[in-house]
Amino acid sequence: MAPAKKSKKTKKSSKKLKKNKSISLVSVEPRVTEPDWWVSFWHKNSTTPGLSIPSNEEEGFKYFFRVARKTFDYICSLVREDLVSRPPSGLINIEGRLLSVEKQVAIALRRLASGESQVSVGASFGVGQSTVSQVTWRFIEALEERAKHHLKWPDSNRMEEIKLKFEALFGLPNCCGAIDATHIIMTLPAVQTSDDWCDQESNYSMFLQGIVDHEMRFLDIVTGWPGGMSVSRLLKCSGFFRLCEAGDRLNGSVRTLLEGLEMREFLVGGVAYPLLPWLITPYEINGLYSSMSTDFNARHEVARLLAVRAFLQLKGSWRILNKVMWRPDKRKLPSIILVCCLLHNIIIDSGDQLHPDVTLSGHHDMGYGEQCCKQVDPTGKTMRENLAKYLLQSKEKAPAK
C-alpha cells in the first residue's frame, strides 16, 4: 500500500505554525534599540518658543506629562501587559524602530495633557498622526480597565476619615463630599447635531458630574449625557441618584448634634442642584439676611468650592477636556473623560505636586451662567435648618479669640 500523502497539508500546517510563532514573538515587548525616548524628546522640545518650560529636567518632565517620573513608571506598570500583548501593527517611529511602552505612555499623556492636535503631538515625538491616534486609544482602553481602583466609592472606614476631615476643615458634621458639574465642549458633524447636545450657551457639549472628597479626589463621576440638559436633570439621570434614593448611598450613621438635632450623611452642592435630604444647597438670599443663613452659606461655599477647584485642576492638567474637541466619537468620549479623572486621582494618590501653572484660573465652565434649581424637599429643608442651627450654636459657644 502506498504511503498516505501528507506533504501539502504538512507544509500548510508548518506555515501556520510559523505564522503563529511570529505573532507570539512580537506580542512580548521588543528590545528597543532607539535612544532613551526622554533624552530625544527633551532635546527636541525643551526650547519650544512661546512656552514657559522649566530648565530643570525633572520639573520639565512634570510640565509635559503632569506626573513625576515615579508616578509615570507606576502608570506604565498598570498598562504594560495590555500594550505589549497585542501586535504592534505599525507602532513605529520614523526610523522604523518599535515604540517602547514608556514612549507609548508618554505620547498618550502628552496628547491628553496638551490637548494639541495629533499631528503636533506626533511631530514632537517623531511619529505620525495615525500612530498618536492608535497609541492614545490603546492607552485609554488599558488604563480604564487597570486603574479602576483609583476611582471608587469609599468603604465605611474610609468614609469616616472623609467626614472627620470635612468637619475639621469646615465645621460640617457628617459631610461626605462636594458635588459639581462641567461641560466638555465639542464640534459635531452636521448629521449628528441636535438640540439635546446644544447647551445653554449654544455650544455642543457633554456633561461631566463629579463628587470629590476633602483632597479633591473624585469619588464618583457621571458622564456621557448631553450638555443640553440641566444640572438637576443630570443628577436625576445618574446611578448615584438612584442609589441614594434607594438608601444604598450616603446611608451611614446619623449624627446627633446639639439639643438632639439629627444630621444624616450628605453632600454639599450649588444652587443648580435640588435641596434634598442627602444633598444640601445654600440658602437663597432675597434681601432678607440672618446671621444663621449667612454663616451657613459662608461655611457651605468654602466646602463646595472643593469640587470647583477639582474641575479647575482636572481641566488644567488634562487640557484635552478644556479645548473644543473636533468631532469626537460620542461613544468614546466618556472613556477619555474617565481616564482623565483616573489620572487626576492617581496624581493625588501618588502625592505628586502639580506644576503651579497647570491649574486653570477663574471657573471651569467659563462663559456659562449659573443655573438655579427651585426644587426643595421638605426633609432636605429640615436637614439644612438643623445644620445651620448647629453651626450658629457652635459659633456662639466657641471661646472668643
Phi, psi and chi 1 to 4 in degrees:
 res  aa     phi    psi   chi1   chi2   chi3   chi4
   1 MET       -  137.0 -175.6 -165.8  -84.9      -
   2 ALA   -72.7  145.4      -      -      -      -
   3 PRO   -65.6  147.8   23.5  -30.9      -      -
   4 ALA   -64.3  140.9      -      -      -      -
   5 LYS   -73.6  132.6  -69.7 -174.9  178.5 -180.0
   6 LYS  -145.4   -2.4   58.9  179.1  179.9  179.2
   7 SER   -61.6  -45.9   57.5      -      -      -
   8 LYS   -66.8  -44.8  -75.1 -172.7  179.5  178.8
   9 LYS   -65.3  -40.1 -157.3  164.9 -170.9  179.5
  10 THR   -63.3  -41.2  -54.9      -      -      -
  11 LYS   -63.2  -42.0  -79.9 -177.9 -178.3  177.7
  12 LYS   -63.9  -44.3  -80.3 -174.1  179.3  178.1
  13 SER   -62.0  -40.6  -60.6      -      -      -
  14 SER   -62.3  -41.5  177.3      -      -      -
  15 LYS   -63.8  -41.8  -78.9 -179.0 -178.3  177.2
  16 LYS   -63.0  -41.9  -81.4 -175.4 -178.9  177.3
  17 LEU   -62.5  -43.8 -173.6   62.3      -      -
  18 LYS   -62.6  -40.1  -76.6  179.3 -177.2  176.8
  19 LYS   -64.5  -43.6 -168.2  174.4 -178.4 -178.1
  20 ASN   -63.8  -38.3  -71.9  -23.1      -      -
  21 LYS   -62.2  -42.5  -83.8 -174.3  178.1  179.8
  22 SER   -65.0  -35.3   65.7      -      -      -
  23 ILE   -68.0  -42.8  -70.5  173.1      -      -
  24 SER   -66.7  -27.9   65.0      -      -      -
  25 LEU   -70.1  -40.3  -78.4  171.9      -      -
  26 VAL   -81.0  -10.7  -63.0      -      -      -
  27 SER   -76.8  -11.4   67.7      -      -      -
  28 VAL   -93.8  141.3  177.4      -      -      -
  29 GLU   -56.0  124.9 -173.4 -179.8    5.0      -
  30 PRO   -73.1  159.7   28.0  -34.2      -      -
  31 ARG   -76.9  112.5  -67.2 -178.8  179.0  -85.9
  32 VAL   -84.3  128.5 -178.1      -      -      -
  33 THR   -98.6   -4.7   56.7      -      -      -
  34 GLU   -70.9  157.8   64.8  175.5  -30.2      -
  35 PRO   -62.0  162.2  -15.6   26.6      -      -
  36 ASP   -49.0  126.3  178.6   69.2      -      -
  37 TRP   -59.8  -35.7   69.5  -91.7      -      -
  38 TRP   -67.9  -40.3  166.8 -114.5      -      -
  39 VAL   -58.7  -46.2  173.2      -      -      -
  40 SER   -64.8  -44.8  -56.1      -      -      -
  41 PHE   -64.7  -45.8  179.6   88.0      -      -
  42 TRP   -63.7  -43.3  179.9 -111.5      -      -
  43 HIS   -60.9  -37.2  177.9   74.0      -      -
  44 LYS   -81.9  -31.2 -173.0  173.9 -174.4  177.6
  45 ASN  -117.0   -7.9  -61.9  -78.0      -      -
  46 SER   -69.2  -17.1   60.3      -      -      -
  47 THR  -117.2   29.1   56.2      -      -      -
  48 THR   -61.3  123.9  -55.2      -      -      -
  49 PRO   -61.0  142.2  -18.7   30.7      -      -
  50 GLY    87.9   -5.0      -      -      -      -
  51 LEU  -113.4  140.3  -62.0  179.7      -      -
  52 SER   -89.8   70.8  -56.6      -      -      -
  53 ILE   -84.9  127.6  -57.2  167.2      -      -
  54 PRO   -60.2  145.1  -19.6   31.0      -      -
  55 SER   -76.8  -26.1   56.3      -      -      -
  56 ASN   -72.8  128.5  177.1  -81.5      -      -
  57 GLU   -63.3  -38.2  -83.0 -161.1   44.0      -
  58 GLU   -62.9  -44.6 -172.3  176.1  -31.9      -
  59 GLU   -71.0  -33.2  -72.5  -57.7  -51.0      -
  60 GLY   -63.4  -38.6      -      -      -      -
  61 PHE   -59.8  -46.1 -169.6   93.5      -      -
  62 LYS   -67.2  -32.8  -71.4  174.0   71.7  173.3
  63 TYR   -62.3  -44.7  173.0   87.9      -      -
  64 PHE   -78.9  -35.1  -77.5  112.1      -      -
  65 PHE  -119.4   -1.2  -53.1  108.9      -      -
  66 ARG    74.1  -11.9  -54.0  -59.0 -169.3 -124.4
  67 VAL  -124.4  154.9  -62.8      -      -      -
  68 ALA   -73.8  164.6      -      -      -      -
  69 ARG   -54.9  -43.0  -87.7  -78.4 -167.4  173.2
  70 LYS   -62.7  -41.8 -174.2  177.2  179.3 -178.7
  71 THR   -69.7  -37.6  -53.1      -      -      -
  72 PHE   -58.8  -45.3  178.4   85.6      -      -
  73 ASP   -63.0  -37.2  -69.1  -18.9      -      -
  74 TYR   -64.3  -43.9  169.0   68.4      -      -
  75 ILE   -61.3  -41.9  -66.6  169.2      -      -
  76 CYS   -59.7  -39.4  -70.8      -      -      -
  77 SER   -66.0  -32.1   73.5      -      -      -
  78 LEU   -67.8  -39.9  -70.8  177.5      -      -
  79 VAL  -104.0   -4.7  -60.5      -      -      -
  80 ARG   -53.6  -50.4 -175.4  175.8  -59.7  -81.6
  81 GLU   -58.9  -40.8 -175.1  178.9  -19.1      -
  82 ASP   -70.9  -36.1  -65.3  -68.3      -      -
  83 LEU   -76.0  -21.1  -63.7 -171.5      -      -
  84 VAL  -106.4   -4.2  -58.0      -      -      -
  85 SER   -87.1   -5.5   63.4      -      -      -
  86 ARG  -118.3  147.4  -64.1  158.1   65.2 -175.9
  87 PRO   -56.0  141.6  -23.2   32.0      -      -
  88 PRO   -57.8  -32.7  -24.1   33.9      -      -
  89 SER    47.0   55.4 -178.1      -      -      -
  90 GLY    90.8    6.8      -      -      -      -
  91 LEU   -79.1   76.5  -62.8 -173.6      -      -
  92 ILE  -132.1  158.3   57.6  175.8      -      -
  93 ASN   -90.0 -176.2   65.6   12.0      -      -
  94 ILE   -67.5  -15.2   55.7  175.3      -      -
  95 GLU   -94.0    4.1  -65.2  171.8  -15.4      -
  96 GLY    84.9   11.0      -      -      -      -
  97 ARG   -95.4  144.8  -61.5 -171.2  179.4  107.3
  98 LEU   -65.7  145.4  -68.8  172.1      -      -
  99 LEU   -81.9  133.9  -60.5 -178.3      -      -
 100 SER   -72.1  162.8   64.8      -      -      -
 101 VAL   -58.5  -42.0  165.8      -      -      -
 102 GLU   -59.4  -42.3  -73.0   72.7   18.5      -
 103 LYS   -70.2  -36.1 -170.9  165.6 -177.4  176.9
 104 GLN   -62.7  -44.8  -69.4 -177.3   55.7      -
 105 VAL   -63.5  -41.0  170.9      -      -      -
 106 ALA   -62.1  -43.1      -      -      -      -
 107 ILE   -60.8  -46.6  -70.6  168.9      -      -
 108 ALA   -64.6  -44.8      -      -      -      -
 109 LEU   -63.0  -40.4  -70.4 -179.8      -      -
 110 ARG   -65.9  -39.4 -174.4   60.1 -168.9  153.1
 111 ARG   -62.1  -45.1  167.7   77.8  172.7  127.3
 112 LEU   -71.5  -38.4  -62.2  174.4      -      -
 113 ALA   -72.5  -40.0      -      -      -      -
 114 SER   -89.1  -32.6   68.2      -      -      -
 115 GLY    70.9    9.0      -      -      -      -
 116 GLU   -71.7  164.9  -66.3  171.6   -1.8      -
 117 SER   -64.1  157.4   69.5      -      -      -
 118 GLN   -61.6  -34.1  -66.1  172.9   -7.7      -
 119 VAL   -64.5  -45.5  171.8      -      -      -
 120 SER   -65.2  -44.7  177.3      -      -      -
 121 VAL   -63.3  -42.9  171.9      -      -      -
 122 GLY   -60.5  -41.1      -      -      -      -
 123 ALA   -62.7  -35.2      -      -      -      -
 124 SER   -71.5  -19.1   66.7      -      -      -
 125 PHE  -109.7   -6.4  -76.8   93.9      -      -
 126 GLY    76.5   33.6      -      -      -      -
 127 VAL  -130.0  167.2  -60.8      -      -      -
 128 GLY   -85.7  168.7      -      -      -      -
 129 GLN   -59.9  -42.2  175.8  -90.7  -30.0      -
 130 SER   -65.5  -33.8   60.9      -      -      -
 131 THR   -66.5  -43.1  -62.5      -      -      -
 132 VAL   -59.7  -44.2  173.9      -      -      -
 133 SER   -61.0  -47.8  175.5      -      -      -
 134 GLN   -67.2  -45.1 -168.3  177.4    0.3      -
 135 VAL   -63.7  -45.3  163.8      -      -      -
 136 THR   -62.8  -44.3  -56.9      -      -      -
 137 TRP   -68.8  -37.4 -176.3 -116.6      -      -
 138 ARG   -61.2  -42.0  -77.6 -174.4  174.1 -173.2
 139 PHE   -63.0  -44.6  171.6   80.5      -      -
 140 ILE   -60.7  -46.7  -73.2  167.0      -      -
 141 GLU   -59.9  -42.3  -74.1 -176.2  -49.7      -
 142 ALA   -68.7  -47.7      -      -      -      -
 143 LEU   -69.5  -34.5 -161.3   71.2      -      -
 144 GLU   -56.5  -37.2 -176.3  178.9   11.8      -
 145 GLU   -84.3  -40.0 -178.7   63.2   30.7      -
 146 ARG   -88.7  -15.0  -56.9  -62.5  178.3 -176.5
 147 ALA  -112.8   19.6      -      -      -      -
 148 LYS   -55.1  -34.7  -72.8  177.5  179.6  176.1
 149 HIS   -66.2  -11.2   56.3  -73.1      -      -
 150 HIS   -86.9   -6.4  -77.0  -75.9      -      -
 151 LEU  -141.4   94.5 -158.1  166.9      -      -
 152 LYS  -151.0  157.0   61.0 -179.3 -178.4  179.2
 153 TRP   -69.6  134.0 -168.8 -108.5      -      -
 154 PRO   -66.1  148.8  -15.4   28.3      -      -
 155 ASP   -75.1  177.1   60.4   23.6      -      -
 156 SER   -61.7  -38.7   56.9      -      -      -
 157 ASN   -66.5  -44.6  -69.2  -27.0      -      -
 158 ARG   -65.4  -38.0  175.4   63.1 -177.3  148.9
 159 MET   -65.1  -36.0 -173.7   55.1   81.0      -
 160 GLU   -61.6  -39.3  -74.0  -57.3  -42.6      -
 161 GLU   -62.9  -43.5  -67.3  175.2   18.4      -
 162 ILE   -62.7  -44.5  -68.1  170.2      -      -
 163 LYS   -63.4  -40.8  -68.5 -168.6  -67.1 -175.2
 164 LEU   -62.5  -38.9  -73.8  172.0      -      -
 165 LYS   -67.6  -42.1  -73.7  -68.1 -174.6 -179.9
 166 PHE   -63.0  -38.0  -93.8   95.2      -      -
 167 GLU   -70.2  -40.8 -173.3  164.2   10.3      -
 168 ALA   -66.5  -39.0      -      -      -      -
 169 LEU   -81.7  -38.3  -68.6  168.5      -      -
 170 PHE  -125.1   -4.6  -47.5  110.5      -      -
 171 GLY    76.0   16.5      -      -      -      -
 172 LEU  -100.2  105.3  -59.5  174.4      -      -
 173 PRO   -75.4  135.6   28.1  -33.3      -      -
 174 ASN    70.2   17.9 -116.4   14.1      -      -
 175 CYS   -81.1  130.4 -177.8      -      -      -
 176 CYS  -107.3   -4.3  -60.9      -      -      -
 177 GLY   160.4  177.7      -      -      -      -
 178 ALA  -123.4  144.9      -      -      -      -
 179 ILE  -123.1  144.4 -172.5  170.7      -      -
 180 ASP  -158.9  173.5 -159.6    5.2      -      -
 181 ALA  -141.8  154.3      -      -      -      -
 182 THR  -143.2  158.4 -166.6      -      -      -
 183 HIS   -97.9  137.8  -66.4   84.6      -      -
 184 ILE  -105.8  109.0  -49.2  -60.2      -      -
 185 ILE   -85.1  144.9  -57.1  173.4      -      -
 186 MET  -150.1  163.4   55.1 -170.1  172.0      -
 187 THR  -103.7  149.0   60.6      -      -      -
 188 LEU  -127.4  148.7  -67.1  176.7      -      -
 189 PRO   -60.7  151.1  -17.8   28.8      -      -
 190 ALA   -54.3  -35.1      -      -      -      -
 191 VAL   -71.1  -17.7  -67.4      -      -      -
 192 GLN  -103.1   -5.2  -67.1 -176.1   24.7      -
 193 THR   -72.6  143.4   56.9      -      -      -
 194 SER  -159.1  163.7   72.4      -      -      -
 195 ASP   -63.8  -26.7  -70.0  -18.8      -      -
 196 ASP   -60.1  -41.4  -70.2  -21.5      -      -
 197 TRP   -87.2  -12.3  -65.9   97.5      -      -
 198 CYS   -86.8  117.6 -171.9      -      -      -
 199 ASP   -90.4 -171.9   59.8   37.9      -      -
 200 GLN   -64.3  -21.0   66.8 -165.0   70.6      -
 201 GLU  -102.7   18.0  -61.8  -58.9  -32.1      -
 202 SER    63.5   26.3  -59.2      -      -      -
 203 ASN  -101.0  149.8  -62.8  -44.2      -      -
 204 TYR   -84.9  126.8  -68.9  106.0      -      -
 205 SER  -152.2  163.0   64.4      -      -      -
 206 MET  -119.6  139.7 -177.4  177.1  -74.7      -
 207 PHE   -82.8  149.1 -106.3  131.0      -      -
 208 LEU  -133.4  119.9  165.7   61.8      -      -
 209 GLN  -108.0  138.1  175.6 -178.0  -81.9      -
 210 GLY  -138.6  145.5      -      -      -      -
 211 ILE  -114.1  129.4  -61.6  167.5      -      -
 212 VAL  -123.2  157.6  -56.9      -      -      -
 213 ASP   -93.8 -168.0   66.5   10.4      -      -
 214 HIS   -67.2  -17.7   58.5  -73.6      -      -
 215 GLU  -100.7   11.9  -65.3 -180.0  -58.8      -
 216 MET    65.5   27.7  -60.9 -171.6  -70.4      -
 217 ARG   -87.0  133.6  178.5 -173.2  -71.3  103.4
 218 PHE   -72.5  127.4  -73.5  105.1      -      -
 219 LEU  -101.4  -25.5  -54.5  177.7      -      -
 220 ASP  -159.5  138.2 -177.2  -87.2      -      -
 221 ILE  -132.5  154.6   69.4  162.0      -      -
 222 VAL  -133.3  128.3  176.1      -      -      -
 223 THR  -149.1  175.4 -167.5      -      -      -
 224 GLY   100.4  -11.8      -      -      -      -
 225 TRP   -88.5  148.3  -67.9   93.3      -      -
 226 PRO   -64.8  143.6  -20.0   31.7      -      -
 227 GLY   -70.9   -8.0      -      -      -      -
 228 GLY   -76.4  -13.5      -      -      -      -
 229 MET   -83.3  165.9   62.1 -175.4    2.7      -
 230 SER   -80.9  161.8   66.3      -      -      -
 231 VAL   -62.3  -40.8  170.7      -      -      -
 232 SER   -65.5  -35.9   58.9      -      -      -
 233 ARG   -68.2  -39.7  178.2   67.2 -179.8  155.8
 234 LEU   -57.4  -46.3  171.4   66.6      -      -
 235 LEU   -56.4  -47.6  172.2   70.5      -      -
 236 LYS   -71.5  -17.8  -69.0  171.7 -175.8  176.3
 237 CYS   -85.8   -7.8  -72.8      -      -      -
 238 SER   -85.0  151.9   68.4      -      -      -
 239 GLY   -64.3  -31.5      -      -      -      -
 240 PHE   -61.3  -42.7 -175.1   83.3      -      -
 241 PHE   -60.0  -46.2  178.4   86.4      -      -
 242 ARG   -62.8  -39.2  -68.2 -168.7  -69.2  -87.0
 243 LEU   -64.4  -41.8  -72.3  169.2      -      -
 244 CYS   -66.2  -43.6  -72.4      -      -      -
 245 GLU   -65.6  -28.2  -68.1  -66.3  -67.9      -
 246 ALA   -86.8   -2.8      -      -      -      -
 247 GLY    81.9   17.9      -      -      -      -
 248 ASP  -103.0    0.9  -64.3  -35.0      -      -
 249 ARG  -136.7  151.8  -83.4  -78.9 -171.4  -84.2
 250 LEU    51.7   44.2  -59.5  173.3      -      -
 251 ASN  -116.3   24.3   57.6   -9.0      -      -
 252 GLY   -76.7 -170.2      -      -      -      -
 253 SER   -62.6  144.7   56.9      -      -      -
 254 VAL   -83.4  137.0  174.4      -      -      -
 255 ARG   -93.5  133.0  -85.3  -78.2  -60.3  -85.1
 256 THR   -94.5  120.3  -58.1      -      -      -
 257 LEU   -96.3 -164.7  -50.6  177.5      -      -
 258 LEU   -61.0  143.4  -62.7  172.0      -      -
 259 GLU    58.7   29.5  -61.6 -178.8    1.1      -
 260 GLY    76.4    7.6      -      -      -      -
 261 LEU   -66.9  139.5  -61.3  174.4      -      -
 262 GLU  -109.3  145.6  -70.0 -170.9  -22.1      -
 263 MET  -138.2  117.9 -162.9   69.5 -148.9      -
 264 ARG   -82.2  175.5   61.5  164.1  -70.3  166.2
 265 GLU   -66.9  144.0  -71.0 -173.9  -19.0      -
 266 PHE  -155.8  167.3   67.4   96.4      -      -
 267 LEU  -112.6  160.0  -56.5  174.7      -      -
 268 VAL  -106.8  136.6  -69.6      -      -      -
 269 GLY  -143.0  163.8      -      -      -      -
 270 GLY   -80.1 -175.2      -      -      -      -
 271 VAL   -69.3  -12.5  -65.2      -      -      -
 272 ALA   -72.9  -14.0      -      -      -      -
 273 TYR  -100.6  154.3  -72.7   99.0      -      -
 274 PRO   -74.0  152.3   26.3  -33.1      -      -
 275 LEU   -83.2  114.8  174.7   59.2      -      -
 276 LEU  -126.2  166.1  -58.1  170.9      -      -
 277 PRO   -58.2  -29.2  -25.7   34.2      -      -
 278 TRP  -110.6    4.9   49.3  -91.0      -      -
 279 LEU  -137.3  105.2  176.3   49.3      -      -
 280 ILE   -98.7  124.2  -55.0  -60.0      -      -
 281 THR  -108.6  166.6   58.3      -      -      -
 282 PRO   -74.6  163.1   25.5  -32.9      -      -
 283 TYR   -68.6  142.8  -77.6   98.7      -      -
 284 GLU   -84.4  119.1 -173.7  176.9   -4.1      -
 285 ILE   -96.0  113.0  -53.8  -64.2      -      -
 286 ASN  -115.5   53.2  -68.0  -40.0      -      -
 287 GLY    82.6  -11.2      -      -      -      -
 288 LEU  -102.7  101.5  -60.5  173.7      -      -
 289 TYR   -99.1  142.5  -67.7   88.9      -      -
 290 SER  -136.5  152.2   71.0      -      -      -
 291 SER   -61.9  -31.7   57.0      -      -      -
 292 MET   -68.1  -47.5 -172.5  173.4   80.7      -
 293 SER   -71.9  -38.6   60.0      -      -      -
 294 THR   -69.4  -39.9   52.8      -      -      -
 295 ASP   -65.8  -41.3 -174.9   60.6      -      -
 296 PHE   -61.9  -48.4  172.0   84.4      -      -
 297 ASN   -59.9  -37.1  -80.9    6.3      -      -
 298 ALA   -65.2  -45.3      -      -      -      -
 299 ARG   -65.5  -44.7  -61.5  -83.4 -164.9  101.0
 300 HIS   -59.7  -44.1  179.2  -77.6      -      -
 301 GLU   -64.0  -41.6  179.4   66.1    2.6      -
 302 VAL   -61.8  -41.0  177.0      -      -      -
 303 ALA   -70.3  -41.9      -      -      -      -
 304 ARG   -62.2  -33.4 -173.7 -169.3   73.0   82.7
 305 LEU   -63.7  -15.4  -76.2  174.9      -      -
 306 LEU   -58.0  -41.7  -77.4  171.5      -      -
 307 ALA   -69.1  -38.8      -      -      -      -
 308 VAL   -61.5  -46.6  175.2      -      -      -
 309 ARG   -65.7  -34.2  -71.4  164.1   53.2 -155.8
 310 ALA   -63.3  -42.1      -      -      -      -
 311 PHE   -69.3  -35.4  -81.0  125.1      -      -
 312 LEU   -61.9  -40.9  -77.1  169.3      -      -
 313 GLN   -70.6  -41.6 -171.8  166.5  -58.3      -
 314 LEU   -61.2  -51.1  173.9   74.9      -      -
 315 LYS   -75.0  -23.3  -71.4  177.7  127.8 -179.3
 316 GLY   -77.1  -37.8      -      -      -      -
 317 SER   -73.1  -44.8  -61.3      -      -      -
 318 TRP  -115.7   81.5  -49.0  105.7      -      -
 319 ARG   -71.9   -5.7  -59.4 -145.2  169.4 -161.9
 320 ILE   -61.2  -27.5 -166.7  168.3      -      -
 321 LEU   -81.5  -16.4  -58.4 -177.8      -      -
 322 ASN  -101.1  -10.3 -164.6   50.4      -      -
 323 LYS   -99.3  162.2  -64.1 -171.2  175.2 -176.9
 324 VAL   -74.0  116.3  178.1      -      -      -
 325 MET   -76.9  131.8  -70.0 -159.7 -171.5      -
 326 TRP   -85.2  105.3  175.8 -107.7      -      -
 327 ARG    45.8   57.7  -62.3 -174.2  173.3 -174.7
 328 PRO   -72.4  157.2   30.0  -35.9      -      -
 329 ASP   -74.1  113.8 -175.3  -27.6      -      -
 330 LYS   -64.7  -18.0  -65.0 -161.1  -63.4  -69.0
 331 ARG   -80.3  -26.4  -65.8  166.0  -60.1  178.0
 332 LYS   -93.8  -24.6  -69.6 -176.8  174.3 -177.8
 333 LEU   -56.4  -41.0 -175.8   51.3      -      -
 334 PRO   -57.7  -33.4  -28.4   37.7      -      -
 335 SER   -68.7  -39.3  -66.8      -      -      -
 336 ILE   -62.2  -45.4  -63.3  171.2      -      -
 337 ILE   -62.6  -45.8  -65.4  168.8      -      -
 338 LEU   -59.4  -45.4  169.7   57.5      -      -
 339 VAL   -63.5  -37.0  162.3      -      -      -
 340 CYS   -64.1  -37.4  -70.7      -      -      -
 341 CYS   -67.9  -38.5  -68.4      -      -      -
 342 LEU   -63.4  -43.6  -71.3  170.7      -      -
 343 LEU   -63.7  -39.4  -71.2  166.6      -      -
 344 HIS   -56.1  -46.5  170.2   96.2      -      -
 345 ASN   -69.6  -37.5  -79.2    6.6      -      -
 346 ILE   -61.4  -40.2  -72.7  171.6      -      -
 347 ILE   -59.3  -44.7  -71.0  172.1      -      -
 348 ILE   -66.9  -46.1  -65.4  171.0      -      -
 349 ASP   -63.1  -28.6  -66.6  -19.0      -      -
 350 SER   -86.6   -7.5  -58.4      -      -      -
 351 GLY    74.6   20.4      -      -      -      -
 352 ASP   -70.4  146.5  -90.2    9.2      -      -
 353 GLN  -105.5  122.9  -63.7  -63.7  -42.9      -
 354 LEU   -69.6  152.1  -77.2  170.8      -      -
 355 HIS   -59.3  134.4 -168.8  -86.0      -      -
 356 PRO   -57.8  -24.1   17.1  -30.0      -      -
 357 ASP   -85.8    0.1  -66.0  -22.7      -      -
 358 VAL   -76.3  -51.6  163.7      -      -      -
 359 THR   -61.2  136.3  -57.2      -      -      -
 360 LEU   -68.0  153.3  -62.4  176.1      -      -
 361 SER  -101.2  163.3   58.4      -      -      -
 362 GLY    82.2 -127.5      -      -      -      -
 363 HIS  -126.0  150.3 -165.8  -88.7      -      -
 364 HIS   -71.4  -17.4   55.7   76.3      -      -
 365 ASP  -118.3   58.0 -108.3   -3.1      -      -
 366 MET   -57.1  133.3  -73.0  -65.8  -77.5      -
 367 GLY    92.4   -8.3      -      -      -      -
 368 TYR   -98.1  129.0  -77.4   84.4      -      -
 369 GLY   -73.3  154.0      -      -      -      -
 370 GLU   -76.9  129.5 -169.0  167.4   40.2      -
 371 GLN   -80.7  158.2  -62.4  179.1   25.1      -
 372 CYS  -136.7  122.8 -172.8      -      -      -
 373 CYS  -102.8  129.5  179.5      -      -      -
 374 LYS   -94.1   -2.4  -63.0  -67.5 -174.5 -179.7
 375 GLN   -69.0  127.8 -178.6 -174.3  -19.8      -
 376 VAL  -129.5  115.9  175.2      -      -      -
 377 ASP   -83.2  131.4  179.9  -79.0      -      -
 378 PRO   -55.9  -41.3  -24.5   33.6      -      -
 379 THR   -68.0  -37.2  -53.0      -      -      -
 380 GLY   -62.2  -39.6      -      -      -      -
 381 LYS   -62.2  -41.7 -172.2  174.9 -179.2  179.8
 382 THR   -64.1  -42.4  -59.1      -      -      -
 383 MET   -60.6  -43.5  -69.2  -67.4  104.6      -
 384 ARG   -64.9  -41.0 -175.7  170.1   66.6 -177.2
 385 GLU   -61.3  -44.8  -70.0  -70.2  -40.9      -
 386 ASN   -59.2  -44.6  -71.1  -10.3      -      -
 387 LEU   -66.7  -43.0 -175.9   56.0      -      -
 388 ALA   -63.7  -41.7      -      -      -      -
 389 LYS   -62.5  -42.7  -73.3  175.9 -175.1  175.6
 390 TYR   -61.9  -44.6  167.3   77.3      -      -
 391 LEU   -63.8  -39.8  -67.4  176.7      -      -
 392 LEU   -67.6  -43.6 -175.0   61.8      -      -
 393 GLN   -63.3  -41.0  -69.8  169.7   -3.5      -
 394 SER   -63.5  -37.7  -60.3      -      -      -
 395 LYS   -67.1  -41.3 -175.8  179.3  178.5 -178.7
 396 GLU   -70.0  -31.3  -70.3  171.8  -12.8      -
 397 LYS   -85.0  -15.0  -70.6 -175.2  178.5 -177.2
 398 ALA   -66.4  139.3      -      -      -      -
 399 PRO   -63.9  141.6   22.3  -31.9      -      -
 400 ALA   -64.8  138.5      -      -      -      -
 401 LYS   -85.0      -  -68.9 -176.4  179.5  178.5
